[in-house]
Amino acid sequence: MKLLIPPPLVALTSALLMWAIAFQFDALEFAFPFQKAIAFALIGLGASLDIVSLVAFRRAKTTVTPLSPEKASSLVVSGLYSVTRNPMYLGLLIILCGIAIFLGSLFNAAIVVAFIGYITAFQIKPEEDRLEDIFGAQYLSYKKNVRRWL
């Protein structure tokens, strides 16, 4: 599986693009009570999901790098992974949502949607194909019972 950009870099690029857009298109700005608090809560939640997900992979003694799913030695299906097949990507998405709310630009919703589309097409689907090859029926059963995002 050949990927061009590691997912954390896709998220970072998305965040930087959001920041740039927020300062260019102030006509579609929004603000609401507790906006910053909600934004920071989402960023914290997303970071927490990522940390807990990484710890689960380390405990299972399997690779955490999405660039080499063929190095997976075990299938992690408990904890957060019993609710979503991709809590690390979900964490990145929630962080981006927090940033979008913090910046208060409606244009940033498009960046969030583009992130979902990109990660799904160029990261998640190829990973799923490799995990099916590696874990077979076990992964197919997991895939059938646990949703991709939520």
C-alpha positions as CSV (number, residue, x, y, z in Angstrom):
1,M,0.0,0.0,0.0
2,K,1.5,3.3,-1.1
3,L,0.3,6.5,0.5
4,L,1.5,9.9,-0.3
5,I,0.8,11.8,2.9
6,P,0.7,10.4,6.5
7,P,-2.7,11.1,8.1
8,P,-1.3,13.5,10.8
9,L,0.2,15.6,8.1
10,V,-3.1,15.6,6.2
11,A,-4.7,16.9,9.4
12,L,-1.9,19.5,10.0
13,T,-2.2,20.7,6.4
14,S,-6.0,20.9,6.8
15,A,-5.6,22.9,10.0
16,L,-3.1,25.3,8.4
17,L,-5.5,25.8,5.5
18,M,-8.3,26.5,7.9
19,W,-6.3,29.1,9.6
20,A,-5.4,30.8,6.3
21,I,-9.0,30.7,5.1
22,A,-10.4,32.1,8.3
23,F,-8.3,35.2,7.9
24,Q,-9.1,35.6,4.2
25,F,-12.9,35.3,4.3
26,D,-14.2,37.2,7.3
27,A,-17.7,37.6,5.6
28,L,-18.8,34.1,6.8
29,E,-17.5,34.4,10.3
30,F,-19.6,33.2,13.2
31,A,-19.5,33.6,17.0
32,F,-21.5,32.2,19.8
33,P,-21.4,31.9,23.6
34,F,-18.8,29.5,24.9
35,Q,-17.3,29.1,21.4
36,K,-13.7,28.9,22.6
37,A,-14.6,26.6,25.4
38,I,-16.4,24.2,23.1
39,A,-13.5,24.4,20.6
40,F,-10.9,23.6,23.3
41,A,-13.1,20.8,24.6
42,L,-13.3,19.2,21.1
43,I,-9.6,19.6,20.6
44,G,-9.0,17.9,24.0
45,L,-11.5,15.1,23.2
46,G,-9.9,14.4,19.8
47,A,-6.4,14.4,21.3
48,S,-7.6,12.0,24.0
49,L,-9.1,9.6,21.5
50,D,-5.8,9.6,19.6
51,I,-3.8,8.9,22.8
52,V,-6.1,6.1,24.0
53,S,-6.0,4.6,20.5
54,L,-2.2,4.6,20.3
55,V,-2.0,3.1,23.8
56,A,-4.3,0.3,22.7
57,F,-2.0,-0.5,19.7
58,R,1.1,-0.5,21.9
59,R,-0.6,-2.8,24.4
60,A,-1.4,-5.2,21.6
61,K,2.2,-4.9,20.4
62,T,1.1,-4.1,16.9
63,T,2.2,-1.3,14.5
64,V,0.6,2.1,14.9
65,T,1.8,3.4,11.6
66,P,-1.0,3.6,9.0
67,L,1.6,3.6,6.3
68,S,2.4,-0.1,6.8
69,P,-0.8,-2.0,7.7
70,E,0.9,-5.2,6.4
71,K,3.0,-5.0,9.6
72,A,0.0,-5.5,11.8
73,S,0.5,-8.4,14.1
74,S,-2.9,-8.4,15.8
75,L,-6.3,-6.9,15.3
76,V,-7.4,-4.5,18.0
77,V,-11.1,-4.7,18.5
78,S,-11.7,-3.7,22.1
79,G,-12.1,-0.4,23.9
80,L,-12.6,2.5,21.5
81,Y,-12.2,0.0,18.6
82,S,-15.5,-1.7,19.6
83,V,-17.3,1.6,18.8
84,T,-15.4,2.8,15.7
85,R,-12.9,1.1,13.5
86,N,-10.9,4.3,13.2
87,P,-10.7,6.2,16.5
88,M,-7.3,7.7,15.5
89,Y,-8.8,9.3,12.4
90,L,-11.9,10.2,14.3
91,G,-9.7,11.9,16.9
92,L,-8.0,14.0,14.1
93,L,-11.4,14.8,12.7
94,I,-12.7,16.0,16.1
95,I,-9.5,18.1,16.5
96,L,-10.2,19.7,13.1
97,C,-13.8,20.4,14.2
98,G,-12.5,22.1,17.3
99,I,-10.2,24.2,15.2
100,A,-13.0,25.2,12.8
101,I,-15.1,26.3,15.7
102,F,-12.3,28.2,17.3
103,L,-11.6,30.1,14.1
104,G,-15.3,30.7,13.6
105,S,-15.3,30.5,9.8
106,L,-18.1,28.6,7.9
107,F,-15.6,28.0,5.0
108,N,-13.7,25.7,7.3
109,A,-16.6,23.2,7.2
110,A,-15.6,22.5,3.6
111,I,-12.0,21.6,4.8
112,V,-13.5,19.2,7.4
113,V,-15.6,17.5,4.8
114,A,-12.6,17.3,2.4
115,F,-10.5,15.7,5.2
116,I,-13.2,13.1,5.7
117,G,-13.3,12.3,2.0
118,Y,-9.5,12.2,1.6
119,I,-8.9,10.0,4.6
120,T,-11.7,7.7,3.7
121,A,-10.6,7.3,0.1
122,F,-6.8,7.3,0.4
123,Q,-6.2,5.9,3.8
124,I,-9.1,4.0,5.3
125,K,-10.3,2.0,2.3
126,P,-6.7,0.8,1.3
127,E,-6.1,-0.1,5.0
128,E,-9.3,-2.1,5.1
129,D,-8.3,-4.0,2.0
130,R,-4.9,-4.9,3.5
131,L,-6.5,-5.9,6.8
132,E,-8.9,-8.2,5.0
133,D,-5.9,-9.8,3.3
134,I,-4.1,-10.2,6.6
135,F,-6.9,-11.2,9.0
136,G,-9.5,-12.6,6.7
137,A,-12.8,-13.6,8.3
138,Q,-11.9,-12.1,11.6
139,Y,-11.6,-8.7,10.1
140,L,-14.7,-9.1,7.9
141,S,-16.7,-10.0,11.0
142,Y,-15.3,-6.9,12.8
143,K,-16.0,-4.7,9.8
144,K,-19.6,-6.0,9.7
145,N,-20.2,-5.2,13.4
146,V,-18.3,-1.9,13.9
147,R,-18.8,1.2,11.8
148,R,-16.0,2.9,10.0
149,W,-16.4,6.3,11.7
150,L,-19.1,6.1,14.3
